[in-house]
Amino acid sequence: MQTLTAGGKNYDLYWTNGLVEETGKNMETRVSGGGGANNTNVQIHSHTVVHDQIFLTDNGGREHSFQLSGFNVACRTGNDLSVLWAIKEGNKTGPYIAVYNHSTKQGFFSDGPLKRMFSRNGWLLLGAIILSLILGSKLSGFFILIAILLPIAWLIEGAMGAKKFKNETDFSKFK
Protein backbone atom coordinates (compact mmCIF):
# COMPACT_ATOMS: atom_id res chain seq x y z
CA MET A 1 0.00 0.00 0.00
CA GLN A 2 1.08 3.55 -0.75
CA THR A 3 -0.63 6.84 0.17
CA LEU A 4 -1.39 9.50 -2.43
CA THR A 5 -2.73 13.00 -1.75
CA ALA A 6 -4.84 14.28 -4.63
CA GLY A 7 -7.32 17.14 -4.78
CA GLY A 8 -6.88 17.76 -1.06
CA LYS A 9 -7.90 14.18 -0.22
CA ASN A 10 -5.83 11.17 0.85
CA TYR A 11 -6.04 7.89 -1.02
CA ASP A 12 -4.50 4.53 -0.28
CA LEU A 13 -3.18 2.93 -3.46
CA TYR A 14 -3.39 -0.84 -3.65
CA TRP A 15 -2.18 -3.10 -6.39
CA THR A 16 -1.87 -6.67 -7.46
CA ASN A 17 0.96 -7.82 -9.66
CA GLY A 18 1.15 -11.14 -11.46
CA LEU A 19 1.39 -13.08 -14.66
CA VAL A 20 -1.60 -13.07 -16.97
CA GLU A 21 -3.18 -16.53 -17.12
CA GLU A 22 -6.19 -15.67 -19.24
CA THR A 23 -7.99 -12.63 -20.65
CA GLY A 24 -11.38 -11.87 -22.10
CA LYS A 25 -12.70 -8.79 -23.82
CA ASN A 26 -16.14 -7.63 -24.91
CA MET A 27 -17.64 -4.35 -26.01
CA GLU A 28 -20.83 -2.60 -25.07
CA THR A 29 -22.27 0.12 -27.28
CA ARG A 30 -24.52 2.64 -25.55
CA VAL A 31 -26.88 4.51 -27.87
CA SER A 32 -28.88 7.60 -26.98
CA GLY A 33 -30.84 10.09 -29.00
CA GLY A 34 -33.47 12.73 -29.07
CA GLY A 35 -35.22 15.32 -31.12
CA GLY A 36 -37.60 14.92 -33.99
CA ALA A 37 -40.43 16.86 -32.32
CA ASN A 38 -41.63 20.10 -33.90
CA ASN A 39 -39.54 19.51 -37.03
CA THR A 40 -36.21 19.43 -35.14
CA ASN A 41 -33.37 17.23 -36.25
CA VAL A 42 -33.02 13.81 -34.72
CA GLN A 43 -29.66 13.37 -33.01
CA ILE A 44 -28.25 9.95 -32.25
CA HIS A 45 -25.08 9.39 -30.23
CA SER A 46 -23.22 6.18 -29.51
CA HIS A 47 -20.41 5.36 -27.14
CA THR A 48 -18.54 2.07 -26.97
CA VAL A 49 -17.17 0.80 -23.66
CA VAL A 50 -14.57 -1.98 -23.65
CA HIS A 51 -14.79 -4.51 -20.81
CA ASP A 52 -11.67 -6.51 -19.92
CA GLN A 53 -11.61 -9.62 -17.75
CA ILE A 54 -8.11 -10.54 -16.62
CA PHE A 55 -6.89 -13.44 -14.51
CA LEU A 56 -3.48 -13.02 -12.82
CA THR A 57 -1.39 -15.37 -10.72
CA ASP A 58 0.82 -13.56 -8.20
CA ASN A 59 4.28 -14.65 -6.97
CA GLY A 60 2.67 -16.63 -4.14
CA GLY A 61 0.61 -18.69 -6.61
CA ARG A 62 -2.69 -17.00 -5.70
CA GLU A 63 -5.09 -16.30 -8.55
CA HIS A 64 -6.82 -12.91 -8.89
CA SER A 65 -9.58 -11.87 -11.29
CA PHE A 66 -10.32 -8.32 -12.44
CA GLN A 67 -13.31 -6.99 -14.34
CA LEU A 68 -12.33 -3.62 -15.81
CA SER A 69 -14.43 -1.17 -17.81
CA GLY A 70 -13.05 1.47 -20.13
CA PHE A 71 -9.39 0.42 -20.07
CA ASN A 72 -8.96 -1.67 -23.26
CA VAL A 73 -5.88 -3.40 -21.84
CA ALA A 74 -3.49 -4.92 -24.36
CA CYS A 75 -2.07 -8.07 -22.79
CA ARG A 76 -1.69 -11.77 -23.43
CA THR A 77 -0.98 -14.92 -21.46
CA GLY A 78 2.39 -14.71 -19.73
CA ASN A 79 2.58 -10.88 -19.59
CA ASP A 80 3.59 -9.34 -16.25
CA LEU A 81 0.75 -7.01 -15.20
CA SER A 82 -0.02 -4.67 -12.29
CA VAL A 83 -3.58 -3.53 -11.54
CA LEU A 84 -3.92 -0.43 -9.30
CA TRP A 85 -6.92 0.90 -7.42
CA ALA A 86 -7.40 3.84 -5.08
CA ILE A 87 -9.46 3.93 -1.89
CA LYS A 88 -10.30 7.34 -0.48
CA GLU A 89 -9.52 7.76 3.21
CA GLY A 90 -12.55 6.60 5.19
CA ASN A 91 -13.97 4.42 2.40
CA LYS A 92 -13.80 0.63 2.07
CA THR A 93 -13.69 0.39 -1.72
CA GLY A 94 -12.47 2.48 -4.62
CA PRO A 95 -12.12 2.46 -8.39
CA TYR A 96 -9.47 0.81 -10.53
CA ILE A 97 -7.32 3.64 -11.86
CA ALA A 98 -4.46 2.06 -13.80
CA VAL A 99 -3.16 -1.13 -15.35
CA TYR A 100 0.48 -1.41 -16.30
CA ASN A 101 1.88 -4.11 -18.56
CA HIS A 102 5.50 -4.52 -17.42
CA SER A 103 6.21 -6.84 -20.37
CA THR A 104 5.28 -4.26 -23.01
CA LYS A 105 5.94 -1.12 -20.88
CA GLN A 106 2.39 0.16 -21.59
CA GLY A 107 0.07 1.89 -19.15
CA PHE A 108 -3.72 1.98 -19.34
CA PHE A 109 -5.77 4.42 -17.27
CA SER A 110 -9.33 5.15 -16.22
CA ASP A 111 -9.59 8.88 -16.90
CA GLY A 112 -12.91 9.52 -15.12
CA PRO A 113 -11.86 8.28 -11.68
CA LEU A 114 -8.42 9.89 -12.01
CA LYS A 115 -9.91 13.30 -12.86
CA ARG A 116 -12.35 13.03 -9.93
CA MET A 117 -9.50 12.11 -7.58
CA PHE A 118 -7.44 15.15 -8.54
CA SER A 119 -10.38 17.60 -8.41
CA ARG A 120 -11.36 19.46 -5.26
CA ASN A 121 -14.50 18.51 -3.39
CA GLY A 122 -17.63 19.25 -5.46
CA TRP A 123 -19.49 20.71 -2.45
CA LEU A 124 -16.64 23.16 -1.94
CA LEU A 125 -16.97 24.19 -5.59
CA LEU A 126 -20.72 24.63 -5.27
CA GLY A 127 -20.33 26.70 -2.10
CA ALA A 128 -17.73 28.95 -3.76
CA ILE A 129 -20.00 29.48 -6.79
CA ILE A 130 -23.00 30.37 -4.63
CA LEU A 131 -20.92 32.75 -2.50
CA SER A 132 -19.54 34.41 -5.65
CA LEU A 133 -23.03 34.85 -7.07
CA ILE A 134 -24.31 36.36 -3.81
CA LEU A 135 -21.36 38.75 -3.60
CA GLY A 136 -21.68 39.53 -7.31
CA SER A 137 -25.31 40.58 -6.92
CA LYS A 138 -24.40 42.98 -4.12
CA LEU A 139 -20.92 44.22 -5.05
CA SER A 140 -19.87 43.83 -8.67
CA GLY A 141 -19.80 41.68 -11.76
CA PHE A 142 -16.27 40.56 -10.84
CA PHE A 143 -17.67 37.92 -8.48
CA ILE A 144 -20.05 36.67 -11.17
CA LEU A 145 -17.04 36.20 -13.44
CA ILE A 146 -15.39 34.20 -10.66
CA ALA A 147 -18.54 32.04 -10.39
CA ILE A 148 -18.29 31.32 -14.12
CA LEU A 149 -14.56 30.57 -14.04
CA LEU A 150 -14.57 28.33 -10.93
CA PRO A 151 -16.05 25.22 -12.63
CA ILE A 152 -13.59 25.61 -15.49
CA ALA A 153 -10.68 25.80 -13.05
CA TRP A 154 -12.09 22.78 -11.18
CA LEU A 155 -12.17 20.70 -14.38
CA ILE A 156 -8.68 21.85 -15.42
CA GLU A 157 -7.26 20.97 -11.99
CA GLY A 158 -8.62 17.42 -12.25
CA ALA A 159 -7.37 16.96 -15.81
CA MET A 160 -3.90 18.34 -15.03
CA GLY A 161 -3.53 16.15 -11.93
CA ALA A 162 -4.60 13.05 -13.86
CA LYS A 163 -2.16 13.89 -16.66
CA LYS A 164 0.68 14.36 -14.18
CA PHE A 165 -0.14 11.02 -12.52
CA LYS A 166 -0.08 9.27 -15.90
CA ASN A 167 3.21 10.86 -16.97
CA GLU A 168 5.15 10.72 -13.71
CA THR A 169 4.10 7.52 -11.96
CA ASP A 170 6.92 5.02 -11.67
CA PHE A 171 5.14 1.72 -12.21
CA SER A 172 8.21 -0.30 -11.20
CA LYS A 173 7.14 0.48 -7.58
CA PHE A 174 3.97 -1.54 -8.17
CA LYS A 175 5.68 -4.77 -9.01
mmCIF file of the C-alpha atoms, coordinates in Angstrom:
data_MODEL
# 
_entry.id   MODEL 
# 
loop_
_atom_site.group_PDB 
_atom_site.id 
_atom_site.type_symbol 
_atom_site.label_atom_id 
_atom_site.label_alt_id 
_atom_site.label_comp_id 
_atom_site.label_asym_id 
_atom_site.label_entity_id 
_atom_site.label_seq_id 
_atom_site.pdbx_PDB_ins_code 
_atom_site.Cartn_x 
_atom_site.Cartn_y 
_atom_site.Cartn_z 
_atom_site.occupancy 
_atom_site.B_iso_or_equiv 
_atom_site.pdbx_formal_charge 
_atom_site.auth_seq_id 
_atom_site.auth_comp_id 
_atom_site.auth_asym_id 
_atom_site.auth_atom_id 
_atom_site.pdbx_PDB_model_num 
ATOM 1   C CA . MET A 1 1   ? 0.000   0.000   0.000   1.00 0.00 ? 1   MET A CA 1 
ATOM 2   C CA . GLN A 1 2   ? 1.076   3.549   -0.748  1.00 0.00 ? 2   GLN A CA 1 
ATOM 3   C CA . THR A 1 3   ? -0.626  6.841   0.170   1.00 0.00 ? 3   THR A CA 1 
ATOM 4   C CA . LEU A 1 4   ? -1.388  9.497   -2.432  1.00 0.00 ? 4   LEU A CA 1 
ATOM 5   C CA . THR A 1 5   ? -2.731  12.996  -1.752  1.00 0.00 ? 5   THR A CA 1 
ATOM 6   C CA . ALA A 1 6   ? -4.841  14.277  -4.634  1.00 0.00 ? 6   ALA A CA 1 
ATOM 7   C CA . GLY A 1 7   ? -7.319  17.139  -4.779  1.00 0.00 ? 7   GLY A CA 1 
ATOM 8   C CA . GLY A 1 8   ? -6.876  17.762  -1.055  1.00 0.00 ? 8   GLY A CA 1 
ATOM 9   C CA . LYS A 1 9   ? -7.902  14.178  -0.221  1.00 0.00 ? 9   LYS A CA 1 
ATOM 10  C CA . ASN A 1 10  ? -5.834  11.167  0.850   1.00 0.00 ? 10  ASN A CA 1 
ATOM 11  C CA . TYR A 1 11  ? -6.040  7.890   -1.022  1.00 0.00 ? 11  TYR A CA 1 
ATOM 12  C CA . ASP A 1 12  ? -4.504  4.529   -0.285  1.00 0.00 ? 12  ASP A CA 1 
ATOM 13  C CA . LEU A 1 13  ? -3.178  2.931   -3.458  1.00 0.00 ? 13  LEU A CA 1 
ATOM 14  C CA . TYR A 1 14  ? -3.392  -0.839  -3.647  1.00 0.00 ? 14  TYR A CA 1 
ATOM 15  C CA . TRP A 1 15  ? -2.177  -3.101  -6.388  1.00 0.00 ? 15  TRP A CA 1 
ATOM 16  C CA . THR A 1 16  ? -1.871  -6.672  -7.459  1.00 0.00 ? 16  THR A CA 1 
ATOM 17  C CA . ASN A 1 17  ? 0.964   -7.822  -9.660  1.00 0.00 ? 17  ASN A CA 1 
ATOM 18  C CA . GLY A 1 18  ? 1.145   -11.136 -11.458 1.00 0.00 ? 18  GLY A CA 1 
ATOM 19  C CA . LEU A 1 19  ? 1.394   -13.075 -14.657 1.00 0.00 ? 19  LEU A CA 1 
ATOM 20  C CA . VAL A 1 20  ? -1.603  -13.072 -16.966 1.00 0.00 ? 20  VAL A CA 1 
ATOM 21  C CA . GLU A 1 21  ? -3.179  -16.527 -17.119 1.00 0.00 ? 21  GLU A CA 1 
ATOM 22  C CA . GLU A 1 22  ? -6.186  -15.670 -19.242 1.00 0.00 ? 22  GLU A CA 1 
ATOM 23  C CA . THR A 1 23  ? -7.994  -12.633 -20.651 1.00 0.00 ? 23  THR A CA 1 
ATOM 24  C CA . GLY A 1 24  ? -11.380 -11.874 -22.103 1.00 0.00 ? 24  GLY A CA 1 
ATOM 25  C CA . LYS A 1 25  ? -12.700 -8.792  -23.821 1.00 0.00 ? 25  LYS A CA 1 
ATOM 26  C CA . ASN A 1 26  ? -16.138 -7.628  -24.908 1.00 0.00 ? 26  ASN A CA 1 
ATOM 27  C CA . MET A 1 27  ? -17.643 -4.348  -26.007 1.00 0.00 ? 27  MET A CA 1 
ATOM 28  C CA . GLU A 1 28  ? -20.835 -2.596  -25.070 1.00 0.00 ? 28  GLU A CA 1 
ATOM 29  C CA . THR A 1 29  ? -22.269 0.123   -27.279 1.00 0.00 ? 29  THR A CA 1 
ATOM 30  C CA . ARG A 1 30  ? -24.523 2.636   -25.554 1.00 0.00 ? 30  ARG A CA 1 
ATOM 31  C CA . VAL A 1 31  ? -26.877 4.512   -27.872 1.00 0.00 ? 31  VAL A CA 1 
ATOM 32  C CA . SER A 1 32  ? -28.881 7.600   -26.978 1.00 0.00 ? 32  SER A CA 1 
ATOM 33  C CA . GLY A 1 33  ? -30.840 10.088  -28.999 1.00 0.00 ? 33  GLY A CA 1 
ATOM 34  C CA . GLY A 1 34  ? -33.469 12.725  -29.069 1.00 0.00 ? 34  GLY A CA 1 
ATOM 35  C CA . GLY A 1 35  ? -35.221 15.321  -31.124 1.00 0.00 ? 35  GLY A CA 1 
ATOM 36  C CA . GLY A 1 36  ? -37.604 14.920  -33.995 1.00 0.00 ? 36  GLY A CA 1 
ATOM 37  C CA . ALA A 1 37  ? -40.428 16.857  -32.321 1.00 0.00 ? 37  ALA A CA 1 
ATOM 38  C CA . ASN A 1 38  ? -41.627 20.104  -33.903 1.00 0.00 ? 38  ASN A CA 1 
ATOM 39  C CA . ASN A 1 39  ? -39.539 19.512  -37.034 1.00 0.00 ? 39  ASN A CA 1 
ATOM 40  C CA . THR A 1 40  ? -36.215 19.433  -35.143 1.00 0.00 ? 40  THR A CA 1 
ATOM 41  C CA . ASN A 1 41  ? -33.367 17.234  -36.248 1.00 0.00 ? 41  ASN A CA 1 
ATOM 42  C CA . VAL A 1 42  ? -33.022 13.813  -34.715 1.00 0.00 ? 42  VAL A CA 1 
ATOM 43  C CA . GLN A 1 43  ? -29.664 13.368  -33.005 1.00 0.00 ? 43  GLN A CA 1 
ATOM 44  C CA . ILE A 1 44  ? -28.249 9.953   -32.248 1.00 0.00 ? 44  ILE A CA 1 
ATOM 45  C CA . HIS A 1 45  ? -25.077 9.387   -30.234 1.00 0.00 ? 45  HIS A CA 1 
ATOM 46  C CA . SER A 1 46  ? -23.224 6.185   -29.514 1.00 0.00 ? 46  SER A CA 1 
ATOM 47  C CA . HIS A 1 47  ? -20.412 5.363   -27.139 1.00 0.00 ? 47  HIS A CA 1 
ATOM 48  C CA . THR A 1 48  ? -18.544 2.073   -26.965 1.00 0.00 ? 48  THR A CA 1 
ATOM 49  C CA . VAL A 1 49  ? -17.170 0.797   -23.661 1.00 0.00 ? 49  VAL A CA 1 
ATOM 50  C CA . VAL A 1 50  ? -14.570 -1.978  -23.653 1.00 0.00 ? 50  VAL A CA 1 
ATOM 51  C CA . HIS A 1 51  ? -14.788 -4.510  -20.815 1.00 0.00 ? 51  HIS A CA 1 
ATOM 52  C CA . ASP A 1 52  ? -11.666 -6.508  -19.917 1.00 0.00 ? 52  ASP A CA 1 
ATOM 53  C CA . GLN A 1 53  ? -11.612 -9.622  -17.755 1.00 0.00 ? 53  GLN A CA 1 
ATOM 54  C CA . ILE A 1 54  ? -8.111  -10.540 -16.620 1.00 0.00 ? 54  ILE A CA 1 
ATOM 55  C CA . PHE A 1 55  ? -6.889  -13.441 -14.505 1.00 0.00 ? 55  PHE A CA 1 
ATOM 56  C CA . LEU A 1 56  ? -3.484  -13.017 -12.822 1.00 0.00 ? 56  LEU A CA 1 
ATOM 57  C CA . THR A 1 57  ? -1.388  -15.368 -10.719 1.00 0.00 ? 57  THR A CA 1 
ATOM 58  C CA . ASP A 1 58  ? 0.818   -13.561 -8.199  1.00 0.00 ? 58  ASP A CA 1 
ATOM 59  C CA . ASN A 1 59  ? 4.283   -14.646 -6.974  1.00 0.00 ? 59  ASN A CA 1 
ATOM 60  C CA . GLY A 1 60  ? 2.670   -16.628 -4.141  1.00 0.00 ? 60  GLY A CA 1 
ATOM 61  C CA . GLY A 1 61  ? 0.612   -18.687 -6.610  1.00 0.00 ? 61  GLY A CA 1 
ATOM 62  C CA . ARG A 1 62  ? -2.686  -16.998 -5.699  1.00 0.00 ? 62  ARG A CA 1 
ATOM 63  C CA . GLU A 1 63  ? -5.091  -16.297 -8.552  1.00 0.00 ? 63  GLU A CA 1 
ATOM 64  C CA . HIS A 1 64  ? -6.824  -12.909 -8.888  1.00 0.00 ? 64  HIS A CA 1 
ATOM 65  C CA . SER A 1 65  ? -9.579  -11.865 -11.285 1.00 0.00 ? 65  SER A CA 1 
ATOM 66  C CA . PHE A 1 66  ? -10.320 -8.325  -12.435 1.00 0.00 ? 66  PHE A CA 1 
ATOM 67  C CA . GLN A 1 67  ? -13.313 -6.991  -14.341 1.00 0.00 ? 67  GLN A CA 1 
ATOM 68  C CA . LEU A 1 68  ? -12.331 -3.620  -15.805 1.00 0.00 ? 68  LEU A CA 1 
ATOM 69  C CA . SER A 1 69  ? -14.433 -1.173  -17.811 1.00 0.00 ? 69  SER A CA 1 
ATOM 70  C CA . GLY A 1 70  ? -13.045 1.467   -20.132 1.00 0.00 ? 70  GLY A CA 1 
ATOM 71  C CA . PHE A 1 71  ? -9.388  0.425   -20.070 1.00 0.00 ? 71  PHE A CA 1 
ATOM 72  C CA . ASN A 1 72  ? -8.964  -1.666  -23.264 1.00 0.00 ? 72  ASN A CA 1 
ATOM 73  C CA . VAL A 1 73  ? -5.880  -3.399  -21.838 1.00 0.00 ? 73  VAL A CA 1 
ATOM 74  C CA . ALA A 1 74  ? -3.489  -4.918  -24.359 1.00 0.00 ? 74  ALA A CA 1 
ATOM 75  C CA . CYS A 1 75  ? -2.068  -8.072  -22.793 1.00 0.00 ? 75  CYS A CA 1 
ATOM 76  C CA . ARG A 1 76  ? -1.687  -11.774 -23.426 1.00 0.00 ? 76  ARG A CA 1 
ATOM 77  C CA . THR A 1 77  ? -0.984  -14.918 -21.462 1.00 0.00 ? 77  THR A CA 1 
ATOM 78  C CA . GLY A 1 78  ? 2.385   -14.708 -19.732 1.00 0.00 ? 78  GLY A CA 1 
ATOM 79  C CA . ASN A 1 79  ? 2.583   -10.881 -19.592 1.00 0.00 ? 79  ASN A CA 1 
ATOM 80  C CA . ASP A 1 80  ? 3.594   -9.345  -16.252 1.00 0.00 ? 80  ASP A CA 1 
ATOM 81  C CA . LEU A 1 81  ? 0.751   -7.007  -15.204 1.00 0.00 ? 81  LEU A CA 1 
ATOM 82  C CA . SER A 1 82  ? -0.020  -4.671  -12.293 1.00 0.00 ? 82  SER A CA 1 
ATOM 83  C CA . VAL A 1 83  ? -3.575  -3.529  -11.538 1.00 0.00 ? 83  VAL A CA 1 
ATOM 84  C CA . LEU A 1 84  ? -3.919  -0.430  -9.296  1.00 0.00 ? 84  LEU A CA 1 
ATOM 85  C CA . TRP A 1 85  ? -6.917  0.902   -7.421  1.00 0.00 ? 85  TRP A CA 1 
ATOM 86  C CA . ALA A 1 86  ? -7.399  3.844   -5.078  1.00 0.00 ? 86  ALA A CA 1 
ATOM 87  C CA . ILE A 1 87  ? -9.456  3.928   -1.892  1.00 0.00 ? 87  ILE A CA 1 
ATOM 88  C CA . LYS A 1 88  ? -10.300 7.344   -0.480  1.00 0.00 ? 88  LYS A CA 1 
ATOM 89  C CA . GLU A 1 89  ? -9.521  7.760   3.211   1.00 0.00 ? 89  GLU A CA 1 
ATOM 90  C CA . GLY A 1 90  ? -12.554 6.596   5.195   1.00 0.00 ? 90  GLY A CA 1 
ATOM 91  C CA . ASN A 1 91  ? -13.971 4.421   2.404   1.00 0.00 ? 91  ASN A CA 1 
ATOM 92  C CA . LYS A 1 92  ? -13.802 0.629   2.069   1.00 0.00 ? 92  LYS A CA 1 
ATOM 93  C CA . THR A 1 93  ? -13.689 0.395   -1.723  1.00 0.00 ? 93  THR A CA 1 
ATOM 94  C CA . GLY A 1 94  ? -12.472 2.480   -4.623  1.00 0.00 ? 94  GLY A CA 1 
ATOM 95  C CA . PRO A 1 95  ? -12.118 2.465   -8.392  1.00 0.00 ? 95  PRO A CA 1 
ATOM 96  C CA . TYR A 1 96  ? -9.474  0.811   -10.527 1.00 0.00 ? 96  TYR A CA 1 
ATOM 97  C CA . ILE A 1 97  ? -7.323  3.642   -11.855 1.00 0.00 ? 97  ILE A CA 1 
ATOM 98  C CA . ALA A 1 98  ? -4.456  2.060   -13.796 1.00 0.00 ? 98  ALA A CA 1 
ATOM 99  C CA . VAL A 1 99  ? -3.162  -1.129  -15.347 1.00 0.00 ? 99  VAL A CA 1 
ATOM 100 C CA . TYR A 1 100 ? 0.477   -1.415  -16.296 1.00 0.00 ? 100 TYR A CA 1 
ATOM 101 C CA . ASN A 1 101 ? 1.878   -4.108  -18.562 1.00 0.00 ? 101 ASN A CA 1 
ATOM 102 C CA . HIS A 1 102 ? 5.502   -4.517  -17.416 1.00 0.00 ? 102 HIS A CA 1 
ATOM 103 C CA . SER A 1 103 ? 6.210   -6.837  -20.368 1.00 0.00 ? 103 SER A CA 1 
ATOM 104 C CA . THR A 1 104 ? 5.277   -4.259  -23.011 1.00 0.00 ? 104 THR A CA 1 
ATOM 105 C CA . LYS A 1 105 ? 5.940   -1.117  -20.885 1.00 0.00 ? 105 LYS A CA 1 
ATOM 106 C CA . GLN A 1 106 ? 2.386   0.155   -21.589 1.00 0.00 ? 106 GLN A CA 1 
ATOM 107 C CA . GLY A 1 107 ? 0.073   1.893   -19.147 1.00 0.00 ? 107 GLY A CA 1 
ATOM 108 C CA . PHE A 1 108 ? -3.718  1.975   -19.343 1.00 0.00 ? 108 PHE A CA 1 
ATOM 109 C CA . PHE A 1 109 ? -5.768  4.418   -17.268 1.00 0.00 ? 109 PHE A CA 1 
ATOM 110 C CA . SER A 1 110 ? -9.330  5.149   -16.222 1.00 0.00 ? 110 SER A CA 1 
ATOM 111 C CA . ASP A 1 111 ? -9.590  8.883   -16.895 1.00 0.00 ? 111 ASP A CA 1 
ATOM 112 C CA . GLY A 1 112 ? -12.906 9.523   -15.121 1.00 0.00 ? 112 GLY A CA 1 
ATOM 113 C CA . PRO A 1 113 ? -11.858 8.283   -11.676 1.00 0.00 ? 113 PRO A CA 1 
ATOM 114 C CA . LEU A 1 114 ? -8.424  9.893   -12.006 1.00 0.00 ? 114 LEU A CA 1 
ATOM 115 C CA . LYS A 1 115 ? -9.906  13.305  -12.855 1.00 0.00 ? 115 LYS A CA 1 
ATOM 116 C CA . ARG A 1 116 ? -12.351 13.032  -9.934  1.00 0.00 ? 116 ARG A CA 1 
ATOM 117 C CA . MET A 1 117 ? -9.497  12.110  -7.577  1.00 0.00 ? 117 MET A CA 1 
ATOM 118 C CA . PHE A 1 118 ? -7.440  15.151  -8.539  1.00 0.00 ? 118 PHE A CA 1 
ATOM 119 C CA . SER A 1 119 ? -10.377 17.601  -8.410  1.00 0.00 ? 119 SER A CA 1 
ATOM 120 C CA . ARG A 1 120 ? -11.356 19.457  -5.259  1.00 0.00 ? 120 ARG A CA 1 
ATOM 121 C CA . ASN A 1 121 ? -14.505 18.509  -3.387  1.00 0.00 ? 121 ASN A CA 1 
ATOM 122 C CA . GLY A 1 122 ? -17.635 19.249  -5.456  1.00 0.00 ? 122 GLY A CA 1 
ATOM 123 C CA . TRP A 1 123 ? -19.489 20.712  -2.445  1.00 0.00 ? 123 TRP A CA 1 
ATOM 124 C CA . LEU A 1 124 ? -16.639 23.164  -1.937  1.00 0.00 ? 124 LEU A CA 1 
ATOM 125 C CA . LEU A 1 125 ? -16.965 24.194  -5.587  1.00 0.00 ? 125 LEU A CA 1 
ATOM 126 C CA . LEU A 1 126 ? -20.724 24.627  -5.275  1.00 0.00 ? 126 LEU A CA 1 
ATOM 127 C CA . GLY A 1 127 ? -20.326 26.705  -2.102  1.00 0.00 ? 127 GLY A CA 1 
ATOM 128 C CA . ALA A 1 128 ? -17.732 28.951  -3.758  1.00 0.00 ? 128 ALA A CA 1 
ATOM 129 C CA . ILE A 1 129 ? -20.000 29.481  -6.792  1.00 0.00 ? 129 ILE A CA 1 
ATOM 130 C CA . ILE A 1 130 ? -23.004 30.366  -4.626  1.00 0.00 ? 130 ILE A CA 1 
ATOM 131 C CA . LEU A 1 131 ? -20.921 32.751  -2.500  1.00 0.00 ? 131 LEU A CA 1 
ATOM 132 C CA . SER A 1 132 ? -19.542 34.413  -5.648  1.00 0.00 ? 132 SER A CA 1 
ATOM 133 C CA . LEU A 1 133 ? -23.028 34.853  -7.071  1.00 0.00 ? 133 LEU A CA 1 
ATOM 134 C CA . ILE A 1 134 ? -24.305 36.361  -3.814  1.00 0.00 ? 134 ILE A CA 1 
ATOM 135 C CA . LEU A 1 135 ? -21.361 38.755  -3.600  1.00 0.00 ? 135 LEU A CA 1 
ATOM 136 C CA . GLY A 1 136 ? -21.677 39.533  -7.305  1.00 0.00 ? 136 GLY A CA 1 
ATOM 137 C CA . SER A 1 137 ? -25.305 40.581  -6.923  1.00 0.00 ? 137 SER A CA 1 
ATOM 138 C CA . LYS A 1 138 ? -24.404 42.981  -4.120  1.00 0.00 ? 138 LYS A CA 1 
ATOM 139 C CA . LEU A 1 139 ? -20.916 44.221  -5.052  1.00 0.00 ? 139 LEU A CA 1 
ATOM 140 C CA . SER A 1 140 ? -19.871 43.825  -8.668  1.00 0.00 ? 140 SER A CA 1 
ATOM 141 C CA . GLY A 1 141 ? -19.797 41.679  -11.759 1.00 0.00 ? 141 GLY A CA 1 
ATOM 142 C CA . PHE A 1 142 ? -16.267 40.561  -10.837 1.00 0.00 ? 142 PHE A CA 1 
ATOM 143 C CA . PHE A 1 143 ? -17.671 37.919  -8.482  1.00 0.00 ? 143 PHE A CA 1 
ATOM 144 C CA . ILE A 1 144 ? -20.048 36.668  -11.170 1.00 0.00 ? 144 ILE A CA 1 
ATOM 145 C CA . LEU A 1 145 ? -17.037 36.203  -13.441 1.00 0.00 ? 145 LEU A CA 1 
ATOM 146 C CA . ILE A 1 146 ? -15.388 34.197  -10.659 1.00 0.00 ? 146 ILE A CA 1 
ATOM 147 C CA . ALA A 1 147 ? -18.535 32.040  -10.393 1.00 0.00 ? 147 ALA A CA 1 
ATOM 148 C CA . ILE A 1 148 ? -18.285 31.315  -14.117 1.00 0.00 ? 148 ILE A CA 1 
ATOM 149 C CA . LEU A 1 149 ? -14.556 30.569  -14.037 1.00 0.00 ? 149 LEU A CA 1 
ATOM 150 C CA . LEU A 1 150 ? -14.567 28.333  -10.933 1.00 0.00 ? 150 LEU A CA 1 
ATOM 151 C CA . PRO A 1 151 ? -16.051 25.219  -12.626 1.00 0.00 ? 151 PRO A CA 1 
ATOM 152 C CA . ILE A 1 152 ? -13.586 25.610  -15.493 1.00 0.00 ? 152 ILE A CA 1 
ATOM 153 C CA . ALA A 1 153 ? -10.676 25.795  -13.050 1.00 0.00 ? 153 ALA A CA 1 
ATOM 154 C CA . TRP A 1 154 ? -12.089 22.781  -11.179 1.00 0.00 ? 154 TRP A CA 1 
ATOM 155 C CA . LEU A 1 155 ? -12.169 20.701  -14.383 1.00 0.00 ? 155 LEU A CA 1 
ATOM 156 C CA . ILE A 1 156 ? -8.685  21.848  -15.416 1.00 0.00 ? 156 ILE A CA 1 
ATOM 157 C CA . GLU A 1 157 ? -7.265  20.975  -11.989 1.00 0.00 ? 157 GLU A CA 1 
ATOM 158 C CA . GLY A 1 158 ? -8.619  17.418  -12.253 1.00 0.00 ? 158 GLY A CA 1 
ATOM 159 C CA . ALA A 1 159 ? -7.371  16.960  -15.809 1.00 0.00 ? 159 ALA A CA 1 
ATOM 160 C CA . MET A 1 160 ? -3.902  18.337  -15.026 1.00 0.00 ? 160 MET A CA 1 
ATOM 161 C CA . GLY A 1 161 ? -3.533  16.152  -11.928 1.00 0.00 ? 161 GLY A CA 1 
ATOM 162 C CA . ALA A 1 162 ? -4.604  13.053  -13.856 1.00 0.00 ? 162 ALA A CA 1 
ATOM 163 C CA . LYS A 1 163 ? -2.159  13.887  -16.659 1.00 0.00 ? 163 LYS A CA 1 
ATOM 164 C CA . LYS A 1 164 ? 0.685   14.360  -14.179 1.00 0.00 ? 164 LYS A CA 1 
ATOM 165 C CA . PHE A 1 165 ? -0.139  11.018  -12.519 1.00 0.00 ? 165 PHE A CA 1 
ATOM 166 C CA . LYS A 1 166 ? -0.079  9.273   -15.903 1.00 0.00 ? 166 LYS A CA 1 
ATOM 167 C CA . ASN A 1 167 ? 3.215   10.856  -16.969 1.00 0.00 ? 167 ASN A CA 1 
ATOM 168 C CA . GLU A 1 168 ? 5.148   10.720  -13.711 1.00 0.00 ? 168 GLU A CA 1 
ATOM 169 C CA . THR A 1 169 ? 4.097   7.517   -11.960 1.00 0.00 ? 169 THR A CA 1 
ATOM 170 C CA . ASP A 1 170 ? 6.922   5.018   -11.668 1.00 0.00 ? 170 ASP A CA 1 
ATOM 171 C CA . PHE A 1 171 ? 5.145   1.716   -12.214 1.00 0.00 ? 171 PHE A CA 1 
ATOM 172 C CA . SER A 1 172 ? 8.212   -0.299  -11.197 1.00 0.00 ? 172 SER A CA 1 
ATOM 173 C CA . LYS A 1 173 ? 7.142   0.477   -7.584  1.00 0.00 ? 173 LYS A CA 1 
ATOM 174 C CA . PHE A 1 174 ? 3.968   -1.538  -8.168  1.00 0.00 ? 174 PHE A CA 1 
ATOM 175 C CA . LYS A 1 175 ? 5.682   -4.774  -9.009  1.00 0.00 ? 175 LYS A CA 1 
# 
